[in-house]
Amino acid sequence: QVQLVESGGGVVQPGSYLRLSCAVSESILNLYPLGWYRQAPGKQRELVAAIWRLGVTKYAEFVRGRFTISRNNNNNMVILHMYRLEPEDTAVYYCSAGGVPPHYWGQGTQVTVSS
């Protein structure tokens, strides 16, 4: 069964930290890249960060060193650490797997940054 299940979204103030987690099913765990996308209201879905098999990573320009993507091989999780969040980061964040553009998507988790 193919599954990507996100968790960790929420409402935070500007400058805060959030950790998004994605549980990846065994059947697609090696379908790289694994990644995170986001979609804000009225905008297209866009890449946030991606990680490849040997740990190579790619980030969108708007990340500007604030986010870090990692993979935990012990529990099949893909993690997105988001520091210094800004109101412009408000969006639904989706976990993804299998190519660019991805073949597989999670259901999404809402991140709202507001004072």
VEXLUM-77748 format. One record per atom (N, C-alpha, C): residue number from 0; x negated, y negated, z negated; residue in three letters. Coordinates in steps of 0.2 Angstrom, whole numbers, plus 5000, padded with zeros to 4 digits. Example, Ala and Ser with C-alpha at 12.3 -4.5 7.8 and 13.67 -1.06 7.14 Angstrom:
<r><k>0</k><u>4934</u><v>5028</v><w>4961</w><r>ALA</r></r>
<r><k>0</k><u>4938</u><v>5022</v><w>4961</w><r>ALA</r></r>
<r><k>0</k><u>4934</u><v>5016</v><w>4961</w><r>ALA</r></r>
<r><k>1</k><u>4936</u><v>5011</v><w>4965</w><r>SER</r></r>
<r><k>1</k><u>4932</u><v>5005</v><w>4964</w><r>SER</r></r>
<r><k>1</k><u>4936</u><v>5000</v><w>4961</w><r>SER</r></r>
end
This chain:
<r><k>0</k><u>4996</u><v>5006</v><w>5000</w><r>GLN</r></r>
<r><k>0</k><u>5000</u><v>5000</v><w>5000</w><r>GLN</r></r>
<r><k>0</k><u>4996</u><v>4994</v><w>5000</w><r>GLN</r></r>
<r><k>1</k><u>4997</u><v>4989</v><w>5004</w><r>VAL</r></r>
<r><k>1</k><u>4993</u><v>4983</v><w>5005</w><r>VAL</r></r>
<r><k>1</k><u>4996</u><v>4978</v><w>5000</w><r>VAL</r></r>
<r><k>2</k><u>4992</u><v>4975</v><w>4996</w><r>GLN</r></r>
<r><k>2</k><u>4994</u><v>4970</v><w>4991</w><r>GLN</r></r>
<r><k>2</k><u>4989</u><v>4965</v><w>4989</w><r>GLN</r></r>
<r><k>3</k><u>4991</u><v>4959</v><w>4989</w><r>LEU</r></r>
<r><k>3</k><u>4987</u><v>4954</v><w>4987</w><r>LEU</r></r>
<r><k>3</k><u>4992</u><v>4950</v><w>4982</w><r>LEU</r></r>
<r><k>4</k><u>4990</u><v>4950</v><w>4976</w><r>VAL</r></r>
<r><k>4</k><u>4994</u><v>4947</v><w>4970</w><r>VAL</r></r>
<r><k>4</k><u>4990</u><v>4941</v><w>4967</w><r>VAL</r></r>
<r><k>5</k><u>4993</u><v>4935</v><w>4968</w><r>GLU</r></r>
<r><k>5</k><u>4989</u><v>4929</v><w>4965</w><r>GLU</r></r>
<r><k>5</k><u>4992</u><v>4928</v><w>4958</w><r>GLU</r></r>
<r><k>6</k><u>4988</u><v>4925</v><w>4954</w><r>SER</r></r>
<r><k>6</k><u>4990</u><v>4922</v><w>4947</w><r>SER</r></r>
<r><k>6</k><u>4986</u><v>4916</v><w>4945</w><r>SER</r></r>
<r><k>7</k><u>4988</u><v>4912</v><w>4940</w><r>GLY</r></r>
<r><k>7</k><u>4984</u><v>4907</v><w>4938</w><r>GLY</r></r>
<r><k>7</k><u>4986</u><v>4900</v><w>4939</w><r>GLY</r></r>
<r><k>8</k><u>4991</u><v>4899</v><w>4944</w><r>GLY</r></r>
<r><k>8</k><u>4993</u><v>4892</v><w>4945</w><r>GLY</r></r>
<r><k>8</k><u>4996</u><v>4889</v><w>4939</w><r>GLY</r></r>
<r><k>9</k><u>4998</u><v>4883</v><w>4940</w><r>GLY</r></r>
<r><k>9</k><u>5001</u><v>4879</v><w>4935</w><r>GLY</r></r>
<r><k>9</k><u>5001</u><v>4871</v><w>4936</w><r>GLY</r></r>
<r><k>10</k><u>5003</u><v>4868</v><w>4931</w><r>VAL</r></r>
<r><k>10</k><u>5003</u><v>4860</v><w>4931</w><r>VAL</r></r>
<r><k>10</k><u>4998</u><v>4858</v><w>4927</w><r>VAL</r></r>
<r><k>11</k><u>4993</u><v>4854</v><w>4930</w><r>VAL</r></r>
<r><k>11</k><u>4988</u><v>4851</v><w>4926</w><r>VAL</r></r>
<r><k>11</k><u>4987</u><v>4844</v><w>4927</w><r>VAL</r></r>
<r><k>12</k><u>4983</u><v>4840</v><w>4923</w><r>GLN</r></r>
<r><k>12</k><u>4981</u><v>4833</v><w>4924</w><r>GLN</r></r>
<r><k>12</k><u>4975</u><v>4833</v><w>4929</w><r>GLN</r></r>
<r><k>13</k><u>4974</u><v>4827</v><w>4932</w><r>PRO</r></r>
<r><k>13</k><u>4968</u><v>4826</v><w>4936</w><r>PRO</r></r>
<r><k>13</k><u>4962</u><v>4827</v><w>4932</w><r>PRO</r></r>
<r><k>14</k><u>4957</u><v>4830</v><w>4935</w><r>GLY</r></r>
<r><k>14</k><u>4951</u><v>4831</v><w>4931</w><r>GLY</r></r>
<r><k>14</k><u>4950</u><v>4838</v><w>4928</w><r>GLY</r></r>
<r><k>15</k><u>4956</u><v>4841</v><w>4928</w><r>SER</r></r>
<r><k>15</k><u>4956</u><v>4848</v><w>4924</w><r>SER</r></r>
<r><k>15</k><u>4953</u><v>4853</v><w>4928</w><r>SER</r></r>
<r><k>16</k><u>4953</u><v>4859</v><w>4925</w><r>TYR</r></r>
<r><k>16</k><u>4951</u><v>4865</v><w>4928</w><r>TYR</r></r>
<r><k>16</k><u>4956</u><v>4871</v><w>4928</w><r>TYR</r></r>
<r><k>17</k><u>4956</u><v>4874</v><w>4933</w><r>LEU</r></r>
<r><k>17</k><u>4961</u><v>4880</v><w>4934</w><r>LEU</r></r>
<r><k>17</k><u>4957</u><v>4886</v><w>4937</w><r>LEU</r></r>
<r><k>18</k><u>4959</u><v>4892</v><w>4935</w><r>ARG</r></r>
<r><k>18</k><u>4956</u><v>4898</v><w>4938</w><r>ARG</r></r>
<r><k>18</k><u>4961</u><v>4902</v><w>4941</w><r>ARG</r></r>
<r><k>19</k><u>4961</u><v>4903</v><w>4948</w><r>LEU</r></r>
<r><k>19</k><u>4966</u><v>4907</v><w>4951</w><r>LEU</r></r>
<r><k>19</k><u>4963</u><v>4914</v><w>4952</w><r>LEU</r></r>
<r><k>20</k><u>4967</u><v>4919</v><w>4951</w><r>SER</r></r>
<r><k>20</k><u>4965</u><v>4926</v><w>4952</w><r>SER</r></r>
<r><k>20</k><u>4969</u><v>4930</v><w>4957</w><r>SER</r></r>
<r><k>21</k><u>4966</u><v>4934</v><w>4961</w><r>CYS</r></r>
<r><k>21</k><u>4970</u><v>4938</v><w>4966</w><r>CYS</r></r>
<r><k>21</k><u>4968</u><v>4945</v><w>4965</w><r>CYS</r></r>
<r><k>22</k><u>4973</u><v>4949</v><w>4964</w><r>ALA</r></r>
<r><k>22</k><u>4972</u><v>4957</v><w>4963</w><r>ALA</r></r>
<r><k>22</k><u>4972</u><v>4960</v><w>4970</w><r>ALA</r></r>
<r><k>23</k><u>4967</u><v>4963</v><w>4973</w><r>VAL</r></r>
<r><k>23</k><u>4967</u><v>4965</v><w>4980</w><r>VAL</r></r>
<r><k>23</k><u>4968</u><v>4973</v><w>4980</w><r>VAL</r></r>
<r><k>24</k><u>4972</u><v>4976</v><w>4983</w><r>SER</r></r>
<r><k>24</k><u>4973</u><v>4983</v><w>4984</w><r>SER</r></r>
<r><k>24</k><u>4967</u><v>4986</v><w>4987</w><r>SER</r></r>
<r><k>25</k><u>4966</u><v>4992</v><w>4985</w><r>GLU</r></r>
<r><k>25</k><u>4960</u><v>4996</v><w>4987</w><r>GLU</r></r>
<r><k>25</k><u>4960</u><v>4997</v><w>4995</w><r>GLU</r></r>
<r><k>26</k><u>4966</u><v>4997</v><w>4998</w><r>SER</r></r>
<r><k>26</k><u>4966</u><v>4999</v><w>5005</w><r>SER</r></r>
<r><k>26</k><u>4963</u><v>4993</v><w>5009</w><r>SER</r></r>
<r><k>27</k><u>4963</u><v>4987</v><w>5007</w><r>ILE</r></r>
<r><k>27</k><u>4961</u><v>4981</v><w>5010</w><r>ILE</r></r>
<r><k>27</k><u>4955</u><v>4978</v><w>5007</w><r>ILE</r></r>
<r><k>28</k><u>4952</u><v>4981</v><w>5002</w><r>LEU</r></r>
<r><k>28</k><u>4947</u><v>4978</v><w>4998</w><r>LEU</r></r>
<r><k>28</k><u>4941</u><v>4976</v><w>5002</w><r>LEU</r></r>
<r><k>29</k><u>4940</u><v>4980</v><w>5008</w><r>ASN</r></r>
<r><k>29</k><u>4934</u><v>4979</v><w>5012</w><r>ASN</r></r>
<r><k>29</k><u>4935</u><v>4975</v><w>5018</w><r>ASN</r></r>
<r><k>30</k><u>4941</u><v>4972</v><w>5019</w><r>LEU</r></r>
<r><k>30</k><u>4943</u><v>4969</v><w>5025</w><r>LEU</r></r>
<r><k>30</k><u>4941</u><v>4961</v><w>5024</w><r>LEU</r></r>
<r><k>31</k><u>4935</u><v>4960</v><w>5025</w><r>TYR</r></r>
<r><k>31</k><u>4932</u><v>4953</v><w>5024</w><r>TYR</r></r>
<r><k>31</k><u>4933</u><v>4949</v><w>5030</w><r>TYR</r></r>
<r><k>32</k><u>4933</u><v>4942</v><w>5029</w><r>PRO</r></r>
<r><k>32</k><u>4932</u><v>4939</v><w>5023</w><r>PRO</r></r>
<r><k>32</k><u>4938</u><v>4940</v><w>5018</w><r>PRO</r></r>
<r><k>33</k><u>4937</u><v>4939</v><w>5012</w><r>LEU</r></r>
<r><k>33</k><u>4942</u><v>4938</v><w>5007</w><r>LEU</r></r>
<r><k>33</k><u>4942</u><v>4931</v><w>5005</w><r>LEU</r></r>
<r><k>34</k><u>4948</u><v>4928</v><w>5004</w><r>GLY</r></r>
<r><k>34</k><u>4948</u><v>4921</v><w>5004</w><r>GLY</r></r>
<r><k>34</k><u>4954</u><v>4918</v><w>5001</w><r>GLY</r></r>
<r><k>35</k><u>4954</u><v>4911</v><w>5000</w><r>TRP</r></r>
<r><k>35</k><u>4960</u><v>4907</v><w>4998</w><r>TRP</r></r>
<r><k>35</k><u>4961</u><v>4902</v><w>5003</w><r>TRP</r></r>
<r><k>36</k><u>4968</u><v>4901</v><w>5004</w><r>TYR</r></r>
<r><k>36</k><u>4970</u><v>4896</v><w>5008</w><r>TYR</r></r>
<r><k>36</k><u>4975</u><v>4892</v><w>5004</w><r>TYR</r></r>
<r><k>37</k><u>4977</u><v>4886</v><w>5006</w><r>ARG</r></r>
<r><k>37</k><u>4982</u><v>4882</v><w>5003</w><r>ARG</r></r>
<r><k>37</k><u>4987</u><v>4878</v><w>5008</w><r>ARG</r></r>
<r><k>38</k><u>4993</u><v>4877</v><w>5006</w><r>GLN</r></r>
<r><k>38</k><u>4997</u><v>4873</v><w>5010</w><r>GLN</r></r>
<r><k>38</k><u>5001</u><v>4868</v><w>5006</w><r>GLN</r></r>
<r><k>39</k><u>5000</u><v>4862</v><w>5007</w><r>ALA</r></r>
<r><k>39</k><u>5004</u><v>4857</v><w>5004</w><r>ALA</r></r>
<r><k>39</k><u>5010</u><v>4855</v><w>5008</w><r>ALA</r></r>
<r><k>40</k><u>5015</u><v>4852</v><w>5005</w><r>PRO</r></r>
<r><k>40</k><u>5022</u><v>4851</v><w>5008</w><r>PRO</r></r>
<r><k>40</k><u>5021</u><v>4846</v><w>5014</w><r>PRO</r></r>
<r><k>41</k><u>5024</u><v>4849</v><w>5020</w><r>GLY</r></r>
<r><k>41</k><u>5023</u><v>4845</v><w>5026</w><r>GLY</r></r>
<r><k>41</k><u>5016</u><v>4846</v><w>5030</w><r>GLY</r></r>
<r><k>42</k><u>5012</u><v>4850</v><w>5027</w><r>LYS</r></r>
<r><k>42</k><u>5006</u><v>4851</v><w>5030</w><r>LYS</r></r>
<r><k>42</k><u>5004</u><v>4858</v><w>5032</w><r>LYS</r></r>
<r><k>43</k><u>5000</u><v>4859</v><w>5037</w><r>GLN</r></r>
<r><k>43</k><u>4998</u><v>4866</v><w>5039</w><r>GLN</r></r>
<r><k>43</k><u>4994</u><v>4869</v><w>5033</w><r>GLN</r></r>
<r><k>44</k><u>4994</u><v>4876</v><w>5034</w><r>ARG</r></r>
<r><k>44</k><u>4990</u><v>4880</v><w>5029</w><r>ARG</r></r>
<r><k>44</k><u>4983</u><v>4879</v><w>5031</w><r>ARG</r></r>
<r><k>45</k><u>4978</u><v>4878</v><w>5026</w><r>GLU</r></r>
<r><k>45</k><u>4971</u><v>4877</v><w>5028</w><r>GLU</r></r>
<r><k>45</k><u>4967</u><v>4881</v><w>5023</w><r>GLU</r></r>
<r><k>46</k><u>4961</u><v>4883</v><w>5026</w><r>LEU</r></r>
<r><k>46</k><u>4956</u><v>4887</v><w>5022</w><r>LEU</r></r>
<r><k>46</k><u>4953</u><v>4883</v><w>5016</w><r>LEU</r></r>
<r><k>47</k><u>4953</u><v>4886</v><w>5010</w><r>VAL</r></r>
<r><k>47</k><u>4949</u><v>4883</v><w>5005</w><r>VAL</r></r>
<r><k>47</k><u>4942</u><v>4886</v><w>5004</w><r>VAL</r></r>
<r><k>48</k><u>4942</u><v>4892</v><w>5003</w><r>ALA</r></r>
<r><k>48</k><u>4936</u><v>4896</v><w>5002</w><r>ALA</r></r>
<r><k>48</k><u>4936</u><v>4903</v><w>5005</w><r>ALA</r></r>
<r><k>49</k><u>4931</u><v>4906</v><w>5007</w><r>ALA</r></r>
<r><k>49</k><u>4931</u><v>4913</v><w>5009</w><r>ALA</r></r>
<r><k>49</k><u>4924</u><v>4916</v><w>5007</w><r>ALA</r></r>
<r><k>50</k><u>4924</u><v>4923</v><w>5006</w><r>ILE</r></r>
<r><k>50</k><u>4918</u><v>4926</v><w>5004</w><r>ILE</r></r>
<r><k>50</k><u>4918</u><v>4932</v><w>5008</w><r>ILE</r></r>
<r><k>51</k><u>4912</u><v>4934</v><w>5010</w><r>TRP</r></r>
<r><k>51</k><u>4910</u><v>4940</v><w>5015</w><r>TRP</r></r>
<r><k>51</k><u>4907</u><v>4945</v><w>5011</w><r>TRP</r></r>
<r><k>52</k><u>4906</u><v>4951</v><w>5014</w><r>ARG</r></r>
<r><k>52</k><u>4904</u><v>4957</v><w>5011</w><r>ARG</r></r>
<r><k>52</k><u>4897</u><v>4956</v><w>5006</w><r>ARG</r></r>
<r><k>53</k><u>4892</u><v>4952</v><w>5009</w><r>LEU</r></r>
<r><k>53</k><u>4886</u><v>4952</v><w>5005</w><r>LEU</r></r>
<r><k>53</k><u>4886</u><v>4946</v><w>5001</w><r>LEU</r></r>
<r><k>54</k><u>4892</u><v>4943</v><w>5000</w><r>GLY</r></r>
<r><k>54</k><u>4892</u><v>4937</v><w>4995</w><r>GLY</r></r>
<r><k>54</k><u>4891</u><v>4930</v><w>4998</w><r>GLY</r></r>
<r><k>55</k><u>4891</u><v>4930</v><w>5005</w><r>VAL</r></r>
<r><k>55</k><u>4891</u><v>4924</v><w>5009</w><r>VAL</r></r>
<r><k>55</k><u>4897</u><v>4920</v><w>5008</w><r>VAL</r></r>
<r><k>56</k><u>4897</u><v>4914</v><w>5006</w><r>THR</r></r>
<r><k>56</k><u>4903</u><v>4910</v><w>5005</w><r>THR</r></r>
<r><k>56</k><u>4904</u><v>4904</v><w>5010</w><r>THR</r></r>
<r><k>57</k><u>4910</u><v>4902</v><w>5011</w><r>LYS</r></r>
<r><k>57</k><u>4911</u><v>4896</v><w>5015</w><r>LYS</r></r>
<r><k>57</k><u>4916</u><v>4892</v><w>5011</w><r>LYS</r></r>
<r><k>58</k><u>4916</u><v>4885</v><w>5011</w><r>TYR</r></r>
<r><k>58</k><u>4920</u><v>4881</v><w>5008</w><r>TYR</r></r>
<r><k>58</k><u>4923</u><v>4875</v><w>5013</w><r>TYR</r></r>
<r><k>59</k><u>4929</u><v>4873</v><w>5012</w><r>ALA</r></r>
<r><k>59</k><u>4931</u><v>4868</v><w>5016</w><r>ALA</r></r>
<r><k>59</k><u>4928</u><v>4861</v><w>5013</w><r>ALA</r></r>
<r><k>60</k><u>4927</u><v>4856</v><w>5018</w><r>GLU</r></r>
<r><k>60</k><u>4924</u><v>4850</v><w>5016</w><r>GLU</r></r>
<r><k>60</k><u>4927</u><v>4847</v><w>5010</w><r>GLU</r></r>
<r><k>61</k><u>4934</u><v>4847</v><w>5010</w><r>PHE</r></r>
<r><k>61</k><u>4937</u><v>4844</v><w>5004</w><r>PHE</r></r>
<r><k>61</k><u>4935</u><v>4846</v><w>4997</w><r>PHE</r></r>
<r><k>62</k><u>4932</u><v>4852</v><w>4997</w><r>VAL</r></r>
<r><k>62</k><u>4930</u><v>4855</v><w>4991</w><r>VAL</r></r>
<r><k>62</k><u>4925</u><v>4851</v><w>4987</w><r>VAL</r></r>
<r><k>63</k><u>4920</u><v>4849</v><w>4991</w><r>ARG</r></r>
<r><k>63</k><u>4915</u><v>4845</v><w>4989</w><r>ARG</r></r>
<r><k>63</k><u>4911</u><v>4847</v><w>4982</w><r>ARG</r></r>
<r><k>64</k><u>4910</u><v>4854</v><w>4982</w><r>GLY</r></r>
<r><k>64</k><u>4906</u><v>4857</v><w>4976</w><r>GLY</r></r>
<r><k>64</k><u>4911</u><v>4858</v><w>4970</w><r>GLY</r></r>
<r><k>65</k><u>4917</u><v>4856</v><w>4971</w><r>ARG</r></r>
<r><k>65</k><u>4921</u><v>4857</v><w>4965</w><r>ARG</r></r>
<r><k>65</k><u>4924</u><v>4864</v><w>4964</w><r>ARG</r></r>
<r><k>66</k><u>4924</u><v>4868</v><w>4969</w><r>PHE</r></r>
<r><k>66</k><u>4927</u><v>4875</v><w>4968</w><r>PHE</r></r>
<r><k>66</k><u>4922</u><v>4880</v><w>4969</w><r>PHE</r></r>
<r><k>67</k><u>4923</u><v>4886</v><w>4966</w><r>THR</r></r>
<r><k>67</k><u>4918</u><v>4892</v><w>4967</w><r>THR</r></r>
<r><k>67</k><u>4923</u><v>4898</v><w>4968</w><r>THR</r></r>
<r><k>68</k><u>4921</u><v>4902</v><w>4974</w><r>ILE</r></r>
<r><k>68</k><u>4924</u><v>4908</v><w>4975</w><r>ILE</r></r>
<r><k>68</k><u>4920</u><v>4914</v><w>4973</w><r>ILE</r></r>
<r><k>69</k><u>4923</u><v>4919</v><w>4970</w><r>SER</r></r>
<r><k>69</k><u>4918</u><v>4925</v><w>4968</w><r>SER</r></r>
<r><k>69</k><u>4923</u><v>4931</v><w>4968</w><r>SER</r></r>
<r><k>70</k><u>4919</u><v>4937</v><w>4969</w><r>ARG</r></r>
<r><k>70</k><u>4923</u><v>4943</v><w>4969</w><r>ARG</r></r>
<r><k>70</k><u>4920</u><v>4947</v><w>4963</w><r>ARG</r></r>
<r><k>71</k><u>4925</u><v>4950</v><w>4959</w><r>ASN</r></r>
<r><k>71</k><u>4923</u><v>4955</v><w>4954</w><r>ASN</r></r>
<r><k>71</k><u>4924</u><v>4962</v><w>4956</w><r>ASN</r></r>
<r><k>72</k><u>4919</u><v>4965</v><w>4957</w><r>ASN</r></r>
<r><k>72</k><u>4919</u><v>4972</v><w>4960</w><r>ASN</r></r>
<r><k>72</k><u>4922</u><v>4977</v><w>4955</w><r>ASN</r></r>
<r><k>73</k><u>4922</u><v>4976</v><w>4949</w><r>ASN</r></r>
<r><k>73</k><u>4924</u><v>4980</v><w>4944</w><r>ASN</r></r>
<r><k>73</k><u>4932</u><v>4981</v><w>4944</w><r>ASN</r></r>
<r><k>74</k><u>4935</u><v>4976</v><w>4945</w><r>ASN</r></r>
<r><k>74</k><u>4943</u><v>4976</v><w>4945</w><r>ASN</r></r>
<r><k>74</k><u>4946</u><v>4974</v><w>4951</w><r>ASN</r></r>
<r><k>75</k><u>4943</u><v>4974</v><w>4957</w><r>ASN</r></r>
<r><k>75</k><u>4946</u><v>4972</v><w>4963</w><r>ASN</r></r>
<r><k>75</k><u>4949</u><v>4965</v><w>4963</w><r>ASN</r></r>
<r><k>76</k><u>4946</u><v>4960</v><w>4960</w><r>MET</r></r>
<r><k>76</k><u>4948</u><v>4953</v><w>4960</w><r>MET</r></r>
<r><k>76</k><u>4944</u><v>4948</v><w>4964</w><r>MET</r></r>
<r><k>77</k><u>4948</u><v>4944</v><w>4967</w><r>VAL</r></r>
<r><k>77</k><u>4944</u><v>4938</v><w>4970</w><r>VAL</r></r>
<r><k>77</k><u>4947</u><v>4932</v><w>4966</w><r>VAL</r></r>
<r><k>78</k><u>4942</u><v>4928</v><w>4964</w><r>ILE</r></r>
<r><k>78</k><u>4943</u><v>4923</v><w>4959</w><r>ILE</r></r>
<r><k>78</k><u>4941</u><v>4916</v><w>4962</w><r>ILE</r></r>
<r><k>79</k><u>4945</u><v>4911</v><w>4961</w><r>LEU</r></r>
<r><k>79</k><u>4944</u><v>4904</v><w>4963</w><r>LEU</r></r>
<r><k>79</k><u>4944</u><v>4900</v><w>4957</w><r>LEU</r></r>
<r><k>80</k><u>4938</u><v>4897</v><w>4955</w><r>HIS</r></r>
<r><k>80</k><u>4937</u><v>4892</v><w>4950</w><r>HIS</r></r>
<r><k>80</k><u>4938</u><v>4885</v><w>4953</w><r>HIS</r></r>
<r><k>81</k><u>4942</u><v>4881</v><w>4950</w><r>MET</r></r>
<r><k>81</k><u>4943</u><v>4875</v><w>4953</w><r>MET</r></r>
<r><k>81</k><u>4942</u><v>4870</v><w>4947</w><r>MET</r></r>
<r><k>82</k><u>4937</u><v>4866</v><w>4948</w><r>TYR</r></r>
<r><k>82</k><u>4935</u><v>4860</v><w>4943</w><r>TYR</r></r>
<r><k>82</k><u>4937</u><v>4854</v><w>4946</w><r>TYR</r></r>
<r><k>83</k><u>4938</u><v>4849</v><w>4941</w><r>ARG</r></r>
<r><k>83</k><u>4939</u><v>4842</v><w>4943</w><r>ARG</r></r>
<r><k>83</k><u>4944</u><v>4841</v><w>4948</w><r>ARG</r></r>
<r><k>84</k><u>4950</u><v>4844</v><w>4947</w><r>LEU</r></r>
<r><k>84</k><u>4956</u><v>4844</v><w>4951</w><r>LEU</r></r>
<r><k>84</k><u>4958</u><v>4837</v><w>4952</w><r>LEU</r></r>
<r><k>85</k><u>4961</u><v>4836</v><w>4958</w><r>GLU</r></r>
<r><k>85</k><u>4963</u><v>4830</v><w>4960</w><r>GLU</r></r>
<r><k>85</k><u>4971</u><v>4830</v><w>4962</w><r>GLU</r></r>
<r><k>86</k><u>4975</u><v>4825</v><w>4962</w><r>PRO</r></r>
<r><k>86</k><u>4982</u><v>4826</v><w>4965</w><r>PRO</r></r>
<r><k>86</k><u>4982</u><v>4828</v><w>4972</w><r>PRO</r></r>
<r><k>87</k><u>4977</u><v>4827</v><w>4976</w><r>GLU</r></r>
<r><k>87</k><u>4977</u><v>4829</v><w>4983</w><r>GLU</r></r>
<r><k>87</k><u>4976</u><v>4837</v><w>4983</w><r>GLU</r></r>
<r><k>88</k><u>4975</u><v>4840</v><w>4978</w><r>ASP</r></r>
<r><k>88</k><u>4974</u><v>4847</v><w>4978</w><r>ASP</r></r>
<r><k>88</k><u>4981</u><v>4851</v><w>4976</w><r>ASP</r></r>
<r><k>89</k><u>4986</u><v>4847</v><w>4975</w><r>THR</r></r>
<r><k>89</k><u>4993</u><v>4850</v><w>4974</w><r>THR</r></r>
<r><k>89</k><u>4995</u><v>4854</v><w>4980</w><r>THR</r></r>
<r><k>90</k><u>4996</u><v>4860</v><w>4979</w><r>ALA</r></r>
<r><k>90</k><u>4998</u><v>4864</v><w>4985</w><r>ALA</r></r>
<r><k>90</k><u>5000</u><v>4871</v><w>4983</w><r>ALA</r></r>
<r><k>91</k><u>5003</u><v>4875</v><w>4987</w><r>VAL</r></r>
<r><k>91</k><u>5003</u><v>4883</v><w>4986</w><r>VAL</r></r>
<r><k>91</k><u>4997</u><v>4886</v><w>4988</w><r>VAL</r></r>
<r><k>92</k><u>4994</u><v>4890</v><w>4984</w><r>TYR</r></r>
<r><k>92</k><u>4987</u><v>4893</v><w>4985</w><r>TYR</r></r>
<r><k>92</k><u>4989</u><v>4900</v><w>4987</w><r>TYR</r></r>
<r><k>93</k><u>4986</u><v>4903</v><w>4992</w><r>TYR</r></r>
<r><k>93</k><u>4987</u><v>4909</v><w>4995</w><r>TYR</r></r>
<r><k>93</k><u>4980</u><v>4913</v><w>4995</w><r>TYR</r></r>
<r><k>94</k><u>4980</u><v>4919</v><w>4993</w><r>CYS</r></r>
<r><k>94</k><u>4975</u><v>4924</v><w>4993</w><r>CYS</r></r>
<r><k>94</k><u>4975</u><v>4927</v><w>5000</w><r>CYS</r></r>
<r><k>95</k><u>4970</u><v>4929</v><w>5003</w><r>SER</r></r>
<r><k>95</k><u>4970</u><v>4932</v><w>5010</w><r>SER</r></r>
<r><k>95</k><u>4965</u><v>4937</v><w>5011</w><r>SER</r></r>
<r><k>96</k><u>4966</u><v>4941</v><w>5016</w><r>ALA</r></r>
<r><k>96</k><u>4961</u><v>4946</v><w>5018</w><r>ALA</r></r>
<r><k>96</k><u>4961</u><v>4948</v><w>5025</w><r>ALA</r></r>
<r><k>97</k><u>4955</u><v>4951</v><w>5028</w><r>GLY</r></r>
<r><k>97</k><u>4956</u><v>4953</v><w>5035</w><r>GLY</r></r>
<r><k>97</k><u>4955</u><v>4949</v><w>5040</w><r>GLY</r></r>
<r><k>98</k><u>4950</u><v>4945</v><w>5041</w><r>GLY</r></r>
<r><k>98</k><u>4949</u><v>4941</v><w>5047</w><r>GLY</r></r>
<r><k>98</k><u>4950</u><v>4934</v><w>5046</w><r>GLY</r></r>
<r><k>99</k><u>4949</u><v>4930</v><w>5052</w><r>VAL</r></r>
<r><k>99</k><u>4950</u><v>4923</v><w>5052</w><r>VAL</r></r>
<r><k>99</k><u>4954</u><v>4922</v><w>5059</w><r>VAL</r></r>
<r><k>100</k><u>4960</u><v>4920</v><w>5059</w><r>PRO</r></r>
<r><k>100</k><u>4964</u><v>4920</v><w>5053</w><r>PRO</r></r>
<r><k>100</k><u>4966</u><v>4926</v><w>5050</w><r>PRO</r></r>
<r><k>101</k><u>4968</u><v>4926</v><w>5043</w><r>PRO</r></r>
<r><k>101</k><u>4969</u><v>4933</v><w>5040</w><r>PRO</r></r>
<r><k>101</k><u>4974</u><v>4937</v><w>5042</w><r>PRO</r></r>
<r><k>102</k><u>4974</u><v>4943</v><w>5041</w><r>HIS</r></r>
<r><k>102</k><u>4979</u><v>4948</v><w>5043</w><r>HIS</r></r>
<r><k>102</k><u>4984</u><v>4949</v><w>5037</w><r>HIS</r></r>
<r><k>103</k><u>4981</u><v>4948</v><w>5031</w><r>TYR</r></r>
<r><k>103</k><u>4985</u><v>4949</v><w>5025</w><r>TYR</r></r>
<r><k>103</k><u>4986</u><v>4943</v><w>5021</w><r>TYR</r></r>
<r><k>104</k><u>4991</u><v>4942</v><w>5018</w><r>TRP</r></r>
<r><k>104</k><u>4992</u><v>4936</v><w>5013</w><r>TRP</r></r>
<r><k>104</k><u>4996</u><v>4938</v><w>5007</w><r>TRP</r></r>
<r><k>105</k><u>4994</u><v>4935</v><w>5001</w><r>GLY</r></r>
<r><k>105</k><u>4998</u><v>4935</v><w>4995</w><r>GLY</r></r>
<r><k>105</k><u>5004</u><v>4931</v><w>4996</w><r>GLY</r></r>
<r><k>106</k><u>5008</u><v>4931</v><w>4990</w><r>GLN</r></r>
<r><k>106</k><u>5014</u><v>4927</v><w>4990</w><r>GLN</r></r>
<r><k>106</k><u>5013</u><v>4920</v><w>4988</w><r>GLN</r></r>
<r><k>107</k><u>5008</u><v>4918</v><w>4986</w><r>GLY</r></r>
<r><k>107</k><u>5006</u><v>4912</v><w>4984</w><r>GLY</r></r>
<r><k>107</k><u>5007</u><v>4910</v><w>4977</w><r>GLY</r></r>
<r><k>108</k><u>5003</u><v>4905</v><w>4974</w><r>THR</r></r>
<r><k>108</k><u>5004</u><v>4902</v><w>4968</w><r>THR</r></r>
<r><k>108</k><u>5004</u><v>4895</v><w>4968</w><r>THR</r></r>
<r><k>109</k><u>5008</u><v>4891</v><w>4964</w><r>GLN</r></r>
<r><k>109</k><u>5009</u><v>4884</v><w>4965</w><r>GLN</r></r>
<r><k>109</k><u>5004</u><v>4881</v><w>4960</w><r>GLN</r></r>
<r><k>110</k><u>5000</u><v>4876</v><w>4963</w><r>VAL</r></r>
<r><k>110</k><u>4995</u><v>4872</v><w>4959</w><r>VAL</r></r>
<r><k>110</k><u>4998</u><v>4865</v><w>4959</w><r>VAL</r></r>
<r><k>111</k><u>4999</u><v>4862</v><w>4954</w><r>THR</r></r>
<r><k>111</k><u>5002</u><v>4855</v><w>4954</w><r>THR</r></r>
<r><k>111</k><u>4997</u><v>4851</v><w>4949</w><r>THR</r></r>
<r><k>112</k><u>4994</u><v>4845</v><w>4952</w><r>VAL</r></r>
<r><k>112</k><u>4989</u><v>4841</v><w>4949</w><r>VAL</r></r>
<r><k>112</k><u>4993</u><v>4834</v><w>4948</w><r>VAL</r></r>
<r><k>113</k><u>4995</u><v>4832</v><w>4942</w><r>SER</r></r>
<r><k>113</k><u>4998</u><v>4826</v><w>4941</w><r>SER</r></r>
<r><k>113</k><u>4997</u><v>4823</v><w>4934</w><r>SER</r></r>
<r><k>114</k><u>4997</u><v>4817</v><w>4934</w><r>SER</r></r>
<r><k>114</k><u>4997</u><v>4814</v><w>4927</w><r>SER</r></r>
<r><k>114</k><u>5003</u><v>4812</v><w>4924</w><r>SER</r></r>
end
